[in-house]
Amino acid sequence: MCVGLSARVVSVKDGTALIDASGAKREVSADLLEELEPGDYVMVHAGVAIAKITQSDEEEYDDVMESVI
């Protein structure tokens, strides 16, 4: 099973997004998503932002992950 990671976009430049996932910042590919802007929330898998999500999706994801861990 593969698990994606929810994260907030900090900045976007040249097809790369800097994301913040619970305080951990890293760069991921943003090539699959159009009109990605700082403040957006994304689902990340294997170093690629694969989908935009809402803030409420991100909060639900965090709640589920807390109950699993």
Predicted model as a PDB file, atoms N, CA, C, CB and O in Angstrom, pLDDT in the B-factor column:
MODEL        1                                                                  
ATOM      1  N   MET A   1       0.840  -1.168   0.000  1.00 55.00           N  
ATOM      2  CA  MET A   1       0.000   0.000   0.000  1.00 55.00           C  
ATOM      3  C   MET A   1       0.893   1.242   0.000  1.00 55.00           C  
ATOM      4  CB  MET A   1      -0.960  -0.008   1.215  1.00 55.00           C  
ATOM      5  O   MET A   1       1.910   1.292   0.692  1.00 55.00           O  
ATOM      6  N   CYS A   2       0.499   2.227  -0.778  1.00 69.00           N  
ATOM      7  CA  CYS A   2       1.215   3.493  -0.830  1.00 69.00           C  
ATOM      8  C   CYS A   2       0.417   4.554  -0.088  1.00 69.00           C  
ATOM      9  CB  CYS A   2       1.474   3.925  -2.292  1.00 69.00           C  
ATOM     10  O   CYS A   2      -0.811   4.590  -0.163  1.00 69.00           O  
ATOM     11  N   VAL A   3       1.117   5.402   0.618  1.00 73.00           N  
ATOM     12  CA  VAL A   3       0.457   6.467   1.366  1.00 73.00           C  
ATOM     13  C   VAL A   3       0.992   7.807   0.897  1.00 73.00           C  
ATOM     14  CB  VAL A   3       0.668   6.295   2.893  1.00 73.00           C  
ATOM     15  O   VAL A   3       2.202   8.023   0.829  1.00 73.00           O  
ATOM     16  N   GLY A   4       0.069   8.703   0.574  1.00 82.00           N  
ATOM     17  CA  GLY A   4       0.455  10.059   0.204  1.00 82.00           C  
ATOM     18  C   GLY A   4       0.621  10.891   1.462  1.00 82.00           C  
ATOM     19  O   GLY A   4       0.222  10.484   2.553  1.00 82.00           O  
ATOM     20  N   LEU A   5       1.203  12.034   1.294  1.00 88.00           N  
ATOM     21  CA  LEU A   5       1.466  12.958   2.393  1.00 88.00           C  
ATOM     22  C   LEU A   5       0.779  14.272   2.065  1.00 88.00           C  
ATOM     23  CB  LEU A   5       3.004  13.162   2.622  1.00 88.00           C  
ATOM     24  O   LEU A   5       0.955  14.803   0.968  1.00 88.00           O  
ATOM     25  N   SER A   6       0.000  14.807   2.998  1.00 90.00           N  
ATOM     26  CA  SER A   6      -0.612  16.114   2.752  1.00 90.00           C  
ATOM     27  C   SER A   6       0.362  17.194   3.191  1.00 90.00           C  
ATOM     28  CB  SER A   6      -1.975  16.257   3.501  1.00 90.00           C  
ATOM     29  O   SER A   6       1.110  17.017   4.153  1.00 90.00           O  
ATOM     30  N   ALA A   7       0.347  18.317   2.474  1.00 94.00           N  
ATOM     31  CA  ALA A   7       1.291  19.398   2.780  1.00 94.00           C  
ATOM     32  C   ALA A   7       0.758  20.725   2.260  1.00 94.00           C  
ATOM     33  CB  ALA A   7       2.680  19.104   2.170  1.00 94.00           C  
ATOM     34  O   ALA A   7      -0.075  20.769   1.355  1.00 94.00           O  
ATOM     35  N   ARG A   8       1.256  21.800   2.850  1.00 95.00           N  
ATOM     36  CA  ARG A   8       0.923  23.152   2.411  1.00 95.00           C  
ATOM     37  C   ARG A   8       2.055  23.664   1.535  1.00 95.00           C  
ATOM     38  CB  ARG A   8       0.683  24.102   3.628  1.00 95.00           C  
ATOM     39  O   ARG A   8       3.230  23.477   1.851  1.00 95.00           O  
ATOM     40  N   VAL A   9       1.698  24.307   0.437  1.00 97.00           N  
ATOM     41  CA  VAL A   9       2.682  24.861  -0.488  1.00 97.00           C  
ATOM     42  C   VAL A   9       3.206  26.177   0.076  1.00 97.00           C  
ATOM     43  CB  VAL A   9       2.065  25.070  -1.904  1.00 97.00           C  
ATOM     44  O   VAL A   9       2.434  27.075   0.411  1.00 97.00           O  
ATOM     45  N   VAL A  10       4.527  26.278   0.175  1.00 98.00           N  
ATOM     46  CA  VAL A  10       5.176  27.501   0.662  1.00 98.00           C  
ATOM     47  C   VAL A  10       5.535  28.407  -0.514  1.00 98.00           C  
ATOM     48  CB  VAL A  10       6.446  27.159   1.488  1.00 98.00           C  
ATOM     49  O   VAL A  10       5.312  29.617  -0.465  1.00 98.00           O  
ATOM     50  N   SER A  11       6.094  27.811  -1.575  1.00 98.00           N  
ATOM     51  CA  SER A  11       6.443  28.593  -2.763  1.00 98.00           C  
ATOM     52  C   SER A  11       6.491  27.668  -3.974  1.00 98.00           C  
ATOM     53  CB  SER A  11       7.808  29.324  -2.574  1.00 98.00           C  
ATOM     54  O   SER A  11       6.611  26.450  -3.844  1.00 98.00           O  
ATOM     55  N   VAL A  12       6.393  28.280  -5.156  1.00 97.00           N  
ATOM     56  CA  VAL A  12       6.441  27.521  -6.416  1.00 97.00           C  
ATOM     57  C   VAL A  12       7.343  28.267  -7.377  1.00 97.00           C  
ATOM     58  CB  VAL A  12       5.008  27.322  -7.033  1.00 97.00           C  
ATOM     59  O   VAL A  12       7.223  29.481  -7.544  1.00 97.00           O  
ATOM     60  N   LYS A  13       8.263  27.521  -8.018  1.00 96.00           N  
ATOM     61  CA  LYS A  13       9.159  28.134  -8.998  1.00 96.00           C  
ATOM     62  C   LYS A  13       9.633  27.081  -9.982  1.00 96.00           C  
ATOM     63  CB  LYS A  13      10.366  28.807  -8.303  1.00 96.00           C  
ATOM     64  O   LYS A  13      10.151  26.037  -9.586  1.00 96.00           O  
ATOM     65  N   ASP A  14       9.454  27.357 -11.259  1.00 94.00           N  
ATOM     66  CA  ASP A  14       9.975  26.503 -12.332  1.00 94.00           C  
ATOM     67  C   ASP A  14       9.600  25.037 -12.165  1.00 94.00           C  
ATOM     68  CB  ASP A  14      11.473  26.627 -12.401  1.00 94.00           C  
ATOM     69  O   ASP A  14      10.458  24.162 -12.287  1.00 94.00           O  
ATOM     70  N   GLY A  15       8.326  24.758 -11.886  1.00 95.00           N  
ATOM     71  CA  GLY A  15       7.860  23.375 -11.798  1.00 95.00           C  
ATOM     72  C   GLY A  15       8.211  22.658 -10.513  1.00 95.00           C  
ATOM     73  O   GLY A  15       8.006  21.450 -10.396  1.00 95.00           O  
ATOM     74  N   THR A  16       8.743  23.397  -9.542  1.00 97.00           N  
ATOM     75  CA  THR A  16       9.103  22.815  -8.248  1.00 97.00           C  
ATOM     76  C   THR A  16       8.383  23.575  -7.144  1.00 97.00           C  
ATOM     77  CB  THR A  16      10.644  22.847  -8.024  1.00 97.00           C  
ATOM     78  O   THR A  16       8.334  24.805  -7.150  1.00 97.00           O  
ATOM     79  N   ALA A  17       7.823  22.827  -6.197  1.00 98.00           N  
ATOM     80  CA  ALA A  17       7.143  23.464  -5.069  1.00 98.00           C  
ATOM     81  C   ALA A  17       7.899  23.157  -3.784  1.00 98.00           C  
ATOM     82  CB  ALA A  17       5.671  22.985  -4.964  1.00 98.00           C  
ATOM     83  O   ALA A  17       8.323  22.025  -3.552  1.00 98.00           O  
ATOM     84  N   LEU A  18       8.060  24.178  -2.958  1.00 98.00           N  
ATOM     85  CA  LEU A  18       8.565  23.980  -1.609  1.00 98.00           C  
ATOM     86  C   LEU A  18       7.326  23.760  -0.751  1.00 98.00           C  
ATOM     87  CB  LEU A  18       9.447  25.214  -1.098  1.00 98.00           C  
ATOM     88  O   LEU A  18       6.427  24.600  -0.718  1.00 98.00           O  
ATOM     89  N   ILE A  19       7.283  22.616  -0.051  1.00 98.00           N  
ATOM     90  CA  ILE A  19       6.111  22.283   0.762  1.00 98.00           C  
ATOM     91  C   ILE A  19       6.482  22.217   2.236  1.00 98.00           C  
ATOM     92  CB  ILE A  19       5.500  20.946   0.309  1.00 98.00           C  
ATOM     93  O   ILE A  19       7.643  22.027   2.599  1.00 98.00           O  
ATOM     94  N   ASP A  20       5.477  22.379   3.063  1.00 96.00           N  
ATOM     95  CA  ASP A  20       5.620  22.251   4.511  1.00 96.00           C  
ATOM     96  C   ASP A  20       4.657  21.164   4.959  1.00 96.00           C  
ATOM     97  CB  ASP A  20       5.337  23.616   5.254  1.00 96.00           C  
ATOM     98  O   ASP A  20       3.440  21.334   4.900  1.00 96.00           O  
ATOM     99  N   ALA A  21       5.213  20.050   5.405  1.00 90.00           N  
ATOM    100  CA  ALA A  21       4.418  18.923   5.891  1.00 90.00           C  
ATOM    101  C   ALA A  21       4.671  18.783   7.386  1.00 90.00           C  
ATOM    102  CB  ALA A  21       4.772  17.593   5.128  1.00 90.00           C  
ATOM    103  O   ALA A  21       5.645  18.159   7.808  1.00 90.00           O  
ATOM    104  N   SER A  22       3.790  19.368   8.176  1.00 86.00           N  
ATOM    105  CA  SER A  22       3.908  19.326   9.641  1.00 86.00           C  
ATOM    106  C   SER A  22       5.261  19.843  10.123  1.00 86.00           C  
ATOM    107  CB  SER A  22       3.697  17.901  10.144  1.00 86.00           C  
ATOM    108  O   SER A  22       5.849  19.284  11.049  1.00 86.00           O  
ATOM    109  N   GLY A  23       5.748  20.900   9.498  1.00 93.00           N  
ATOM    110  CA  GLY A  23       7.006  21.511   9.906  1.00 93.00           C  
ATOM    111  C   GLY A  23       8.220  21.044   9.127  1.00 93.00           C  
ATOM    112  O   GLY A  23       9.262  21.698   9.170  1.00 93.00           O  
ATOM    113  N   ALA A  24       8.116  19.939   8.421  1.00 93.00           N  
ATOM    114  CA  ALA A  24       9.224  19.446   7.593  1.00 93.00           C  
ATOM    115  C   ALA A  24       9.079  20.050   6.200  1.00 93.00           C  
ATOM    116  CB  ALA A  24       9.240  17.870   7.528  1.00 93.00           C  
ATOM    117  O   ALA A  24       8.062  19.854   5.535  1.00 93.00           O  
ATOM    118  N   LYS A  25      10.094  20.780   5.766  1.00 97.00           N  
ATOM    119  CA  LYS A  25      10.041  21.409   4.447  1.00 97.00           C  
ATOM    120  C   LYS A  25      10.903  20.630   3.468  1.00 97.00           C  
ATOM    121  CB  LYS A  25      10.502  22.879   4.519  1.00 97.00           C  
ATOM    122  O   LYS A  25      11.996  20.172   3.801  1.00 97.00           O  
ATOM    123  N   ARG A  26      10.379  20.488   2.233  1.00 96.00           N  
ATOM    124  CA  ARG A  26      11.146  19.832   1.178  1.00 96.00           C  
ATOM    125  C   ARG A  26      10.623  20.272  -0.171  1.00 96.00           C  
ATOM    126  CB  ARG A  26      11.077  18.298   1.311  1.00 96.00           C  
ATOM    127  O   ARG A  26       9.511  20.788  -0.282  1.00 96.00           O  
ATOM    128  N   GLU A  27      11.423  20.067  -1.185  1.00 98.00           N  
ATOM    129  CA  GLU A  27      11.030  20.405  -2.547  1.00 98.00           C  
ATOM    130  C   GLU A  27      10.456  19.179  -3.232  1.00 98.00           C  
ATOM    131  CB  GLU A  27      12.224  20.962  -3.344  1.00 98.00           C  
ATOM    132  O   GLU A  27      10.971  18.071  -3.083  1.00 98.00           O  
ATOM    133  N   VAL A  28       9.367  19.392  -3.996  1.00 98.00           N  
ATOM    134  CA  VAL A  28       8.739  18.315  -4.752  1.00 98.00           C  
ATOM    135  C   VAL A  28       8.423  18.834  -6.152  1.00 98.00           C  
ATOM    136  CB  VAL A  28       7.446  17.797  -4.037  1.00 98.00           C  
ATOM    137  O   VAL A  28       8.358  20.043  -6.378  1.00 98.00           O  
ATOM    138  N   SER A  29       8.231  17.917  -7.076  1.00 98.00           N  
ATOM    139  CA  SER A  29       7.829  18.299  -8.419  1.00 98.00           C  
ATOM    140  C   SER A  29       6.382  18.783  -8.395  1.00 98.00           C  
ATOM    141  CB  SER A  29       7.998  17.116  -9.403  1.00 98.00           C  
ATOM    142  O   SER A  29       5.521  18.167  -7.766  1.00 98.00           O  
ATOM    143  N   ALA A  30       6.127  19.886  -9.081  1.00 97.00           N  
ATOM    144  CA  ALA A  30       4.773  20.431  -9.187  1.00 97.00           C  
ATOM    145  C   ALA A  30       4.296  20.408 -10.639  1.00 97.00           C  
ATOM    146  CB  ALA A  30       4.726  21.869  -8.633  1.00 97.00           C  
ATOM    147  O   ALA A  30       3.323  21.082 -10.977  1.00 97.00           O  
ATOM    148  N   ASP A  31       4.956  19.655 -11.484  1.00 96.00           N  
ATOM    149  CA  ASP A  31       4.655  19.643 -12.915  1.00 96.00           C  
ATOM    150  C   ASP A  31       3.261  19.108 -13.249  1.00 96.00           C  
ATOM    151  CB  ASP A  31       5.682  18.822 -13.631  1.00 96.00           C  
ATOM    152  O   ASP A  31       2.704  19.467 -14.287  1.00 96.00           O  
ATOM    153  N   LEU A  32       2.692  18.264 -12.401  1.00 96.00           N  
ATOM    154  CA  LEU A  32       1.391  17.667 -12.708  1.00 96.00           C  
ATOM    155  C   LEU A  32       0.217  18.604 -12.423  1.00 96.00           C  
ATOM    156  CB  LEU A  32       1.219  16.395 -11.919  1.00 96.00           C  
ATOM    157  O   LEU A  32      -0.895  18.360 -12.892  1.00 96.00           O  
ATOM    158  N   LEU A  33       0.451  19.657 -11.669  1.00 95.00           N  
ATOM    159  CA  LEU A  33      -0.639  20.528 -11.246  1.00 95.00           C  
ATOM    160  C   LEU A  33      -0.536  21.907 -11.874  1.00 95.00           C  
ATOM    161  CB  LEU A  33      -0.655  20.651  -9.740  1.00 95.00           C  
ATOM    162  O   LEU A  33       0.540  22.504 -11.918  1.00 95.00           O  
ATOM    163  N   GLU A  34      -1.667  22.405 -12.358  1.00 89.00           N  
ATOM    164  CA  GLU A  34      -1.713  23.746 -12.925  1.00 89.00           C  
ATOM    165  C   GLU A  34      -2.137  24.750 -11.854  1.00 89.00           C  
ATOM    166  CB  GLU A  34      -2.678  23.797 -14.130  1.00 89.00           C  
ATOM    167  O   GLU A  34      -2.865  24.410 -10.922  1.00 89.00           O  
ATOM    168  N   GLU A  35      -1.684  25.957 -11.996  1.00 91.00           N  
ATOM    169  CA  GLU A  35      -2.085  27.059 -11.124  1.00 91.00           C  
ATOM    170  C   GLU A  35      -1.890  26.766  -9.639  1.00 91.00           C  
ATOM    171  CB  GLU A  35      -3.521  27.398 -11.375  1.00 91.00           C  
ATOM    172  O   GLU A  35      -2.766  27.059  -8.826  1.00 91.00           O  
ATOM    173  N   LEU A  36      -0.766  26.200  -9.295  1.00 95.00           N  
ATOM    174  CA  LEU A  36      -0.430  25.936  -7.898  1.00 95.00           C  
ATOM    175  C   LEU A  36       0.166  27.198  -7.297  1.00 95.00           C  
ATOM    176  CB  LEU A  36       0.557  24.736  -7.768  1.00 95.00           C  
ATOM    177  O   LEU A  36       1.069  27.801  -7.877  1.00 95.00           O  
ATOM    178  N   GLU A  37      -0.341  27.599  -6.128  1.00 96.00           N  
ATOM    179  CA  GLU A  37       0.109  28.834  -5.506  1.00 96.00           C  
ATOM    180  C   GLU A  37       0.437  28.615  -4.038  1.00 96.00           C  
ATOM    181  CB  GLU A  37      -0.949  29.919  -5.654  1.00 96.00           C  
ATOM    182  O   GLU A  37      -0.071  27.677  -3.423  1.00 96.00           O  
ATOM    183  N   PRO A  38       1.285  29.473  -3.465  1.00 97.00           N  
ATOM    184  CA  PRO A  38       1.559  29.384  -2.032  1.00 97.00           C  
ATOM    185  C   PRO A  38       0.251  29.442  -1.241  1.00 97.00           C  
ATOM    186  CB  PRO A  38       2.511  30.520  -1.588  1.00 97.00           C  
ATOM    187  O   PRO A  38      -0.646  30.228  -1.544  1.00 97.00           O  
ATOM    188  N   GLY A  39       0.170  28.593  -0.225  1.00 96.00           N  
ATOM    189  CA  GLY A  39      -1.038  28.511   0.587  1.00 96.00           C  
ATOM    190  C   GLY A  39      -1.955  27.375   0.179  1.00 96.00           C  
ATOM    191  O   GLY A  39      -2.806  26.955   0.963  1.00 96.00           O  
ATOM    192  N   ASP A  40      -1.793  26.862  -1.057  1.00 96.00           N  
ATOM    193  CA  ASP A  40      -2.581  25.704  -1.487  1.00 96.00           C  
ATOM    194  C   ASP A  40      -2.145  24.472  -0.697  1.00 96.00           C  
ATOM    195  CB  ASP A  40      -2.421  25.460  -3.018  1.00 96.00           C  
ATOM    196  O   ASP A  40      -1.028  24.413  -0.184  1.00 96.00           O  
ATOM    197  N   TYR A  41      -3.034  23.502  -0.607  1.00 95.00           N  
ATOM    198  CA  TYR A  41      -2.709  22.222   0.006  1.00 95.00           C  
ATOM    199  C   TYR A  41      -2.655  21.170  -1.091  1.00 95.00           C  
ATOM    200  CB  TYR A  41      -3.748  21.837   1.105  1.00 95.00           C  
ATOM    201  O   TYR A  41      -3.462  21.184  -2.021  1.00 95.00           O  
ATOM    202  N   VAL A  42      -1.690  20.253  -0.972  1.00 96.00           N  
ATOM    203  CA  VAL A  42      -1.504  19.216  -1.979  1.00 96.00           C  
ATOM    204  C   VAL A  42      -1.298  17.855  -1.319  1.00 96.00           C  
ATOM    205  CB  VAL A  42      -0.312  19.554  -2.886  1.00 96.00           C  
ATOM    206  O   VAL A  42      -0.926  17.756  -0.150  1.00 96.00           O  
ATOM    207  N   MET A  43      -1.552  16.819  -2.100  1.00 94.00           N  
ATOM    208  CA  MET A  43      -1.210  15.463  -1.708  1.00 94.00           C  
ATOM    209  C   MET A  43       0.065  15.130  -2.469  1.00 94.00           C  
ATOM    210  CB  MET A  43      -2.383  14.429  -2.015  1.00 94.00           C  
ATOM    211  O   MET A  43       0.143  15.328  -3.682  1.00 94.00           O  
ATOM    212  N   VAL A  44       1.070  14.622  -1.748  1.00 95.00           N  
ATOM    213  CA  VAL A  44       2.387  14.342  -2.334  1.00 95.00           C  
ATOM    214  C   VAL A  44       2.654  12.846  -2.253  1.00 95.00           C  
ATOM    215  CB  VAL A  44       3.515  15.144  -1.607  1.00 95.00           C  
ATOM    216  O   VAL A  44       2.413  12.214  -1.225  1.00 95.00           O  
ATOM    217  N   HIS A  45       3.154  12.292  -3.350  1.00 94.00           N  
ATOM    218  CA  HIS A  45       3.551  10.886  -3.379  1.00 94.00           C  
ATOM    219  C   HIS A  45       4.829  10.757  -4.185  1.00 94.00           C  
ATOM    220  CB  HIS A  45       2.427   9.991  -3.977  1.00 94.00           C  
ATOM    221  O   HIS A  45       4.917  11.259  -5.305  1.00 94.00           O  
ATOM    222  N   ALA A  46       5.805  10.094  -3.622  1.00 94.00           N  
ATOM    223  CA  ALA A  46       7.079   9.825  -4.301  1.00 94.00           C  
ATOM    224  C   ALA A  46       7.730  11.097  -4.841  1.00 94.00           C  
ATOM    225  CB  ALA A  46       6.863   8.841  -5.442  1.00 94.00           C  
ATOM    226  O   ALA A  46       8.281  11.101  -5.942  1.00 94.00           O  
ATOM    227  N   GLY A  47       7.662  12.186  -4.055  1.00 95.00           N  
ATOM    228  CA  GLY A  47       8.322  13.419  -4.444  1.00 95.00           C  
ATOM    229  C   GLY A  47       7.597  14.237  -5.488  1.00 95.00           C  
ATOM    230  O   GLY A  47       8.175  15.144  -6.085  1.00 95.00           O  
ATOM    231  N   VAL A  48       6.300  13.913  -5.717  1.00 96.00           N  
ATOM    232  CA  VAL A  48       5.512  14.619  -6.722  1.00 96.00           C  
ATOM    233  C   VAL A  48       4.191  15.076  -6.104  1.00 96.00           C  
ATOM    234  CB  VAL A  48       5.258  13.717  -7.960  1.00 96.00           C  
ATOM    235  O   VAL A  48       3.494  14.283  -5.470  1.00 96.00           O  
ATOM    236  N   ALA A  49       3.849  16.345  -6.287  1.00 97.00           N  
ATOM    237  CA  ALA A  49       2.531  16.832  -5.875  1.00 97.00           C  
ATOM    238  C   ALA A  49       1.533  16.274  -6.884  1.00 97.00           C  
ATOM    239  CB  ALA A  49       2.475  18.426  -5.807  1.00 97.00           C  
ATOM    240  O   ALA A  49       1.558  16.647  -8.057  1.00 97.00           O  
ATOM    241  N   ILE A  50       0.648  15.375  -6.427  1.00 95.00           N  
ATOM    242  CA  ILE A  50      -0.229  14.671  -7.367  1.00 95.00           C  
ATOM    243  C   ILE A  50      -1.645  15.220  -7.414  1.00 95.00           C  
ATOM    244  CB  ILE A  50      -0.282  13.222  -7.012  1.00 95.00           C  
ATOM    245  O   ILE A  50      -2.372  14.947  -8.369  1.00 95.00           O  
ATOM    246  N   ALA A  51      -2.058  15.990  -6.405  1.00 93.00           N  
ATOM    247  CA  ALA A  51      -3.423  16.532  -6.402  1.00 93.00           C  
ATOM    248  C   ALA A  51      -3.515  17.706  -5.444  1.00 93.00           C  
ATOM    249  CB  ALA A  51      -4.449  15.442  -6.014  1.00 93.00           C  
ATOM    250  O   ALA A  51      -2.854  17.738  -4.406  1.00 93.00           O  
ATOM    251  N   LYS A  52      -4.350  18.673  -5.813  1.00 94.00           N  
ATOM    252  CA  LYS A  52      -4.695  19.734  -4.883  1.00 94.00           C  
ATOM    253  C   LYS A  52      -5.775  19.192  -3.953  1.00 94.00           C  
ATOM    254  CB  LYS A  52      -5.177  21.028  -5.634  1.00 94.00           C  
ATOM    255  O   LYS A  52      -6.654  18.444  -4.380  1.00 94.00           O  
ATOM    256  N   ILE A  53      -5.704  19.573  -2.686  1.00 91.00           N  
ATOM    257  CA  ILE A  53      -6.730  19.190  -1.729  1.00 91.00           C  
ATOM    258  C   ILE A  53      -7.158  20.442  -0.972  1.00 91.00           C  
ATOM    259  CB  ILE A  53      -6.214  18.082  -0.750  1.00 91.00           C  
ATOM    260  O   ILE A  53      -6.493  21.476  -1.031  1.00 91.00           O  
ATOM    261  N   THR A  54      -8.273  20.337  -0.263  1.00 84.00           N  
ATOM    262  CA  THR A  54      -8.731  21.479   0.528  1.00 84.00           C  
ATOM    263  C   THR A  54      -8.085  21.440   1.908  1.00 84.00           C  
ATOM    264  CB  THR A  54     -10.276  21.482   0.650  1.00 84.00           C  
ATOM    265  O   THR A  54      -7.512  20.427   2.311  1.00 84.00           O  
ATOM    266  N   GLN A  55      -8.184  22.542   2.616  1.00 81.00           N  
ATOM    267  CA  GLN A  55      -7.657  22.581   3.981  1.00 81.00           C  
ATOM    268  C   GLN A  55      -8.401  21.574   4.848  1.00 81.00           C  
ATOM    269  CB  GLN A  55      -7.775  24.005   4.579  1.00 81.00           C  
ATOM    270  O   GLN A  55      -7.795  20.947   5.717  1.00 81.00           O  
ATOM    271  N   SER A  56      -9.691  21.410   4.632  1.00 83.00           N  
ATOM    272  CA  SER A  56     -10.446  20.443   5.427  1.00 83.00           C  
ATOM    273  C   SER A  56     -10.010  19.012   5.106  1.00 83.00           C  
ATOM    274  CB  SER A  56     -11.955  20.606   5.176  1.00 83.00           C  
ATOM    275  O   SER A  56      -9.990  18.168   6.001  1.00 83.00           O  
ATOM    276  N   ASP A  57      -9.657  18.720   3.840  1.00 80.00           N  
ATOM    277  CA  ASP A  57      -9.093  17.408   3.493  1.00 80.00           C  
ATOM    278  C   ASP A  57      -7.799  17.175   4.255  1.00 80.00           C  
ATOM    279  CB  ASP A  57      -8.843  17.301   1.972  1.00 80.00           C  
ATOM    280  O   ASP A  57      -7.559  16.085   4.775  1.00 80.00           O  
ATOM    281  N   GLU A  58      -6.964  18.212   4.318  1.00 79.00           N  
ATOM    282  CA  GLU A  58      -5.675  18.104   4.995  1.00 79.00           C  
ATOM    283  C   GLU A  58      -5.879  17.843   6.486  1.00 79.00           C  
ATOM    284  CB  GLU A  58      -4.842  19.384   4.782  1.00 79.00           C  
ATOM    285  O   GLU A  58      -5.170  17.024   7.071  1.00 79.00           O  
ATOM    286  N   GLU A  59      -6.835  18.526   7.105  1.00 78.00           N  
ATOM    287  CA  GLU A  59      -7.113  18.317   8.528  1.00 78.00           C  
ATOM    288  C   GLU A  59      -7.644  16.907   8.785  1.00 78.00           C  
ATOM    289  CB  GLU A  59      -8.123  19.360   9.034  1.00 78.00           C  
ATOM    290  O   GLU A  59      -7.281  16.272   9.776  1.00 78.00           O  
ATOM    291  N   GLU A  60      -8.507  16.419   7.887  1.00 82.00           N  
ATOM    292  CA  GLU A  60      -9.032  15.054   8.024  1.00 82.00           C  
ATOM    293  C   GLU A  60      -7.898  14.036   7.890  1.00 82.00           C  
ATOM    294  CB  GLU A  60     -10.131  14.780   6.962  1.00 82.00           C  
ATOM    295  O   GLU A  60      -7.847  13.061   8.639  1.00 82.00           O  
ATOM    296  N   TYR A  61      -7.000  14.259   6.945  1.00 74.00           N  
ATOM    297  CA  TYR A  61      -5.846  13.381   6.756  1.00 74.00           C  
ATOM    298  C   TYR A  61      -5.012  13.324   8.039  1.00 74.00           C  
ATOM    299  CB  TYR A  61      -4.980  13.867   5.567  1.00 74.00           C  
ATOM    300  O   TYR A  61      -4.621  12.246   8.486  1.00 74.00           O  
ATOM    301  N   ASP A  62      -4.740  14.508   8.631  1.00 76.00           N  
ATOM    302  CA  ASP A  62      -3.958  14.547   9.862  1.00 76.00           C  
ATOM    303  C   ASP A  62      -4.638  13.761  10.980  1.00 76.00           C  
ATOM    304  CB  ASP A  62      -3.736  15.992  10.299  1.00 76.00           C  
ATOM    305  O   ASP A  62      -3.975  13.036  11.721  1.00 76.00           O  
ATOM    306  N   ASP A  63      -5.969  13.903  11.105  1.00 78.00           N  
ATOM    307  CA  ASP A  63      -6.711  13.173  12.135  1.00 78.00           C  
ATOM    308  C   ASP A  63      -6.605  11.668  11.925  1.00 78.00           C  
ATOM    309  CB  ASP A  63      -8.184  13.600  12.137  1.00 78.00           C  
ATOM    310  O   ASP A  63      -6.391  10.920  12.879  1.00 78.00           O  
ATOM    311  N   VAL A  64      -6.751  11.228  10.697  1.00 78.00           N  
ATOM    312  CA  VAL A  64      -6.660   9.791  10.393  1.00 78.00           C  
ATOM    313  C   VAL A  64      -5.265   9.275  10.694  1.00 78.00           C  
ATOM    314  CB  VAL A  64      -7.019   9.516   8.916  1.00 78.00           C  
ATOM    315  O   VAL A  64      -5.117   8.216  11.303  1.00 78.00           O  
ATOM    316  N   MET A  65      -4.232  10.010  10.275  1.00 74.00           N  
ATOM    317  CA  MET A  65      -2.868   9.556  10.512  1.00 74.00           C  
ATOM    318  C   MET A  65      -2.549   9.499  12.006  1.00 74.00           C  
ATOM    319  CB  MET A  65      -1.878  10.473   9.800  1.00 74.00           C  
ATOM    320  O   MET A  65      -1.842   8.591  12.444  1.00 74.00           O  
ATOM    321  N   GLU A  66      -3.053  10.444  12.794  1.00 79.00           N  
ATOM    322  CA  GLU A  66      -2.834  10.418  14.237  1.00 79.00           C  
ATOM    323  C   GLU A  66      -3.455   9.183  14.868  1.00 79.00           C  
ATOM    324  CB  GLU A  66      -3.404  11.674  14.881  1.00 79.00           C  
ATOM    325  O   GLU A  66      -2.893   8.612  15.803  1.00 79.00           O  
ATOM    326  N   SER A  67      -4.616   8.765  14.362  1.00 81.00           N  
ATOM    327  CA  SER A  67      -5.279   7.592  14.945  1.00 81.00           C  
ATOM    328  C   SER A  67      -4.577   6.291  14.553  1.00 81.00           C  
ATOM    329  CB  SER A  67      -6.745   7.543  14.506  1.00 81.00           C  
ATOM    330  O   SER A  67      -4.691   5.287  15.257  1.00 81.00           O  
ATOM    331  N   VAL A  68      -3.861   6.305  13.445  1.00 76.00           N  
ATOM    332  CA  VAL A  68      -3.152   5.101  12.977  1.00 76.00           C  
ATOM    333  C   VAL A  68      -1.820   4.935  13.694  1.00 76.00           C  
ATOM    334  CB  VAL A  68      -2.919   5.167  11.458  1.00 76.00           C  
ATOM    335  O   VAL A  68      -1.405   3.817  13.998  1.00 76.00           O  
ATOM    336  N   ILE A  69      -1.166   6.036  13.958  1.00 70.00           N  
ATOM    337  CA  ILE A  69       0.185   5.983  14.549  1.00 70.00           C  
ATOM    338  C   ILE A  69       0.149   5.743  16.015  1.00 70.00           C  
ATOM    339  CB  ILE A  69       0.933   7.250  14.282  1.00 70.00           C  
ATOM    340  O   ILE A  69       1.198   5.673  16.655  1.00 70.00           O  
TER     341      ILE A  69                                                      
ENDMDL                                                                          
END                                                                             
